[in-house]
Amino acid sequence: MKKILFIFILSIFSISCSDTDEKEKNGIDKTDYQSKKESLLEKEKKSPTSFLELTGDDKRNFWGKSVFKGVIKNNATQATYKNIRVKTLYFNAGQLIENHEDVIEDVVKPGNEIDIKLKYKTPKGTDSVAASIMSAEVEN
C-alpha cells in the first residue's frame, strides 16, 4: 500500500513538473511582449518628431533659388507617418532673413526613408539653411 501511494504521489509530482507554462518554455511571456509592443506604438504615436530624422544640405541654383535637398528617415519600429511638416530657416551672416514651412505628404513606413527637395527664391546673400521637422501625422 505504501508503495502504491508513493508511486501515485511521484507520478502526480512528475506530471505537475513537466507541465510548464508558455513563459518557461520559450523564455518569453507573450502577454508581456504584446503589452510592451503596444506601449512602444503608443510612444511612437505621441511623439513622431522623436522618431523622424531629417538630414540634408543646401545650395543656390543658377536661377538664384535656394535649394534644400534632404532625406527624412523613420526610425520608428511600428508607426507609419505622413503629412510631415518641415520648417526651413534661411540665414545671412548668422541673421535669420526668411523662413518657410512645407508639408511633405509622402508616407514614410517604419525603417524607410524618403527624399525631399525644397526650393525658394530667397534674398541675395542667403548663405545657409537650417531645416527641422515640426510635426507629423500617424497613418492608421
Sine and cosine of phi, psi and omega as CSV:
sin_phi,cos_phi,sin_psi,cos_psi,sin_omega,cos_omega
0.00,0.00,-0.66,0.75,0.01,-1.00
-0.91,0.42,-0.58,0.81,0.01,-1.00
-0.91,0.40,-0.65,0.76,0.00,-1.00
-0.91,0.41,-0.68,0.73,0.03,-1.00
-0.89,0.45,-0.67,0.74,0.02,-1.00
-0.89,0.45,-0.71,0.71,0.02,-1.00
-0.90,0.43,-0.64,0.77,0.03,-1.00
-0.89,0.46,-0.73,0.68,0.01,-1.00
-0.91,0.42,-0.66,0.75,0.02,-1.00
-0.89,0.45,-0.66,0.75,0.02,-1.00
-0.92,0.39,-0.63,0.78,0.05,-1.00
-0.90,0.43,-0.68,0.73,0.00,-1.00
-0.89,0.45,-0.68,0.73,-0.02,-1.00
-0.93,0.37,-0.58,0.81,0.05,-1.00
-0.92,0.39,-0.69,0.73,-0.02,-1.00
-0.93,0.36,-0.53,0.85,0.02,-1.00
-0.96,0.27,-0.55,0.83,-0.03,-1.00
-0.99,0.17,-0.26,0.97,-0.02,-1.00
-1.00,-0.01,0.99,0.14,-0.01,-1.00
-1.00,0.00,0.43,-0.90,0.03,-1.00
-0.99,0.14,0.10,-1.00,-0.09,-1.00
-0.88,0.48,-0.58,0.81,-0.03,-1.00
-0.91,0.42,-0.68,0.74,-0.01,-1.00
-0.95,0.32,-0.54,0.84,0.00,-1.00
-0.91,0.41,-0.76,0.64,-0.12,-0.99
-0.98,-0.20,-0.21,0.98,-0.09,-1.00
0.97,0.23,0.13,0.99,-0.03,-1.00
-0.77,-0.64,0.74,-0.67,0.10,-0.99
-1.00,-0.05,0.92,-0.38,-0.09,-1.00
-0.88,0.47,-0.60,0.80,0.01,-1.00
-0.93,0.36,-0.62,0.78,0.03,-1.00
-0.91,0.41,-0.68,0.73,0.03,-1.00
-0.87,0.49,-0.71,0.70,-0.02,-1.00
-0.89,0.45,-0.66,0.75,-0.01,-1.00
-0.93,0.38,-0.61,0.80,0.05,-1.00
-0.92,0.40,-0.63,0.78,0.02,-1.00
-0.89,0.45,-0.70,0.71,0.02,-1.00
-0.92,0.40,-0.62,0.78,0.00,-1.00
-0.92,0.40,-0.61,0.80,0.06,-1.00
-0.91,0.42,-0.67,0.74,0.04,-1.00
-0.87,0.49,-0.65,0.76,0.04,-1.00
-0.89,0.46,-0.67,0.75,0.05,-1.00
-0.88,0.47,-0.69,0.73,-0.01,-1.00
-0.92,0.40,-0.54,0.84,0.04,-1.00
-0.96,0.29,-0.62,0.79,-0.06,-1.00
-0.96,0.28,-0.52,0.85,-0.11,-0.99
-0.72,-0.69,0.94,0.33,-0.04,-1.00
-0.87,0.49,-0.57,0.82,-0.05,-1.00
-0.92,0.40,-0.36,0.93,0.05,-1.00
-0.96,0.28,-0.36,0.93,-0.07,-1.00
-0.95,-0.32,-0.11,0.99,0.04,-1.00
-0.97,-0.24,0.69,-0.72,-0.04,-1.00
-0.83,-0.56,0.74,-0.67,0.00,-1.00
-0.89,-0.46,0.82,-0.57,0.09,-1.00
-0.76,-0.65,0.44,-0.90,0.02,-1.00
0.18,-0.98,-0.07,-1.00,0.04,-1.00
-0.55,-0.83,0.18,-0.98,-0.06,-1.00
-0.80,-0.60,0.32,-0.95,0.10,-0.99
-0.39,-0.92,0.21,-0.98,0.06,-1.00
-0.96,-0.29,0.79,-0.62,-0.05,-1.00
-1.00,0.03,-0.01,-1.00,-0.05,-1.00
-0.85,0.52,-0.55,0.83,-0.06,-1.00
-1.00,0.01,0.11,0.99,0.07,-1.00
1.00,0.04,0.18,0.98,0.02,-1.00
-1.00,0.02,0.60,-0.80,0.14,-0.99
-0.99,0.12,0.81,-0.59,-0.04,-1.00
-0.90,-0.44,0.83,-0.55,0.09,-1.00
-0.95,-0.33,0.88,-0.47,0.09,-1.00
-0.95,-0.31,0.78,-0.62,-0.04,-1.00
-0.54,-0.84,0.05,-1.00,0.02,-1.00
-0.76,-0.66,0.76,-0.65,0.11,-0.99
-0.97,-0.26,0.85,-0.52,-0.02,-1.00
-0.92,-0.39,0.70,-0.71,0.04,-1.00
-0.99,-0.11,0.94,-0.33,0.00,-1.00
-1.00,-0.01,0.05,1.00,0.02,-1.00
-0.95,0.32,0.36,-0.93,0.00,-1.00
-0.98,-0.19,-0.30,0.95,-0.06,-1.00
-0.75,-0.66,-0.55,0.84,-0.12,-0.99
-0.99,0.10,0.64,-0.77,0.10,-0.99
-0.95,-0.32,0.73,-0.68,-0.08,-1.00
-0.92,-0.40,0.47,-0.88,0.05,-1.00
-0.55,-0.83,0.11,-0.99,0.00,-1.00
0.71,0.70,0.86,0.50,-0.04,-1.00
-1.00,0.09,0.84,-0.53,0.01,-1.00
-1.00,0.01,0.85,-0.53,-0.01,-1.00
-0.90,-0.43,0.74,-0.68,0.04,-1.00
-0.94,-0.35,0.77,-0.64,0.06,-1.00
-0.90,-0.44,0.72,-0.69,0.02,-1.00
-0.91,-0.41,0.75,-0.66,-0.04,-1.00
-0.93,-0.36,0.75,-0.66,-0.11,-0.99
-0.85,-0.52,0.46,-0.89,0.16,-0.99
-0.70,-0.71,0.89,-0.46,-0.02,-1.00
0.80,0.61,0.65,0.76,0.06,-1.00
0.99,0.12,-0.07,1.00,0.00,-1.00
-0.98,-0.20,0.73,-0.68,0.05,-1.00
-0.93,0.36,0.82,-0.57,0.00,-1.00
-0.90,-0.43,-0.33,0.94,-0.01,-1.00
-0.27,-0.96,0.46,-0.89,0.11,-0.99
-0.59,-0.81,0.43,-0.90,-0.01,-1.00
-0.62,-0.79,0.48,-0.88,0.11,-0.99
-0.84,-0.54,0.70,-0.71,0.01,-1.00
-0.77,-0.63,0.50,-0.87,0.10,-0.99
-0.94,-0.35,0.88,-0.48,0.05,-1.00
-1.00,-0.03,0.93,-0.37,-0.12,-0.99
-0.99,0.11,-0.14,0.99,0.00,-1.00
-0.87,0.49,0.44,-0.90,0.04,-1.00
-0.99,-0.11,0.75,-0.67,0.02,-1.00
-0.89,-0.45,0.94,-0.35,-0.02,-1.00
-0.99,0.16,0.31,-0.95,-0.01,-1.00
-0.82,0.57,0.76,-0.65,0.03,-1.00
0.98,0.18,-0.05,1.00,-0.02,-1.00
-0.98,-0.19,0.13,-0.99,0.05,-1.00
-0.60,-0.80,0.37,-0.93,0.04,-1.00
-0.76,-0.65,0.48,-0.88,0.06,-1.00
-1.00,-0.06,0.63,-0.78,0.07,-1.00
-0.78,-0.62,0.40,-0.92,0.04,-1.00
-0.58,-0.82,0.86,-0.51,-0.01,-1.00
-0.87,-0.50,0.76,-0.65,-0.01,-1.00
-0.82,-0.58,0.72,-0.69,0.08,-1.00
-0.59,-0.81,0.60,-0.80,0.15,-0.99
-0.98,0.18,0.95,-0.31,-0.03,-1.00
-0.93,-0.36,0.31,-0.95,-0.01,-1.00
-0.86,0.52,0.49,-0.87,0.03,-1.00
-0.87,0.49,0.63,-0.77,0.00,-1.00
0.99,-0.14,-0.05,1.00,0.06,-1.00
-0.88,0.47,0.85,-0.52,-0.09,-1.00
-0.91,-0.41,-0.19,0.98,0.04,-1.00
-0.40,-0.92,0.36,-0.93,-0.02,-1.00
-0.73,-0.69,0.69,-0.72,0.12,-0.99
-0.88,-0.48,0.69,-0.73,-0.02,-1.00
-0.77,-0.64,0.58,-0.82,0.03,-1.00
-0.50,-0.86,0.37,-0.93,0.05,-1.00
-1.00,-0.03,0.81,-0.59,-0.02,-1.00
-1.00,-0.03,-0.68,0.73,-0.03,-1.00
-0.28,-0.96,0.16,-0.99,0.05,-1.00
-0.37,-0.93,0.38,-0.93,0.06,-1.00
-0.97,-0.25,0.53,-0.85,0.05,-1.00
-1.00,0.00,0.76,-0.65,0.04,-1.00
-1.00,0.10,0.72,-0.69,-0.01,-1.00
-1.00,-0.03,0.00,0.00,0.00,0.00
